[in-house]
């Protein structure tokens, strides 16, 4: 058996050009035959020139400048041959398959602490930010005070029951309630 001539594995079906599968393997020393359906080795898909280039590339430890010197070709030619080998093996060059890095995220804006009026008045009620007049409709005094309204001048008047409810919710202290009751 040792003297029998061994041919390279054809990469494609010579009639259709389609892929081949291996159906029989034989031990060269023992003559044992194994039959089945075996996958063609990936590197068997390379033609003779591509296989020689890959061997040279591996011997040069993947350094294309060494490959170009050994084969007497230019760097762009060595790179083109490497790309052809990668295409034949259906491999994507590393770096081409990586997604482009996303834009760095903008840092989140830290939450602003609520203003005293926002903290004390539930949303939707009179005096909440939803009910505040827009900047354009504020009085000159409000504009002069940096856009803030004076609570003594423009705060809506609350009934005694509303004041007691505000104390229970912890929105105002009893001292503030007394002042508000006197102002009513």
Secondary structure, DSSP 8 states (H G I E B T S, - for coil): -TTS------SS-TTT-----EEEEE-TTT--EEEEEE---GGGGS-HHHHHHHHHHHHTTT-HHHHHHHHT--HHHHHHHHHHHHHHTT---TTTSS-----------------HHHHHS-TTSTTSGGGS--GGGS-HHHHHTTT---HHHHS----HHHHHHHHHTTSS-HHHHHHHHHH-
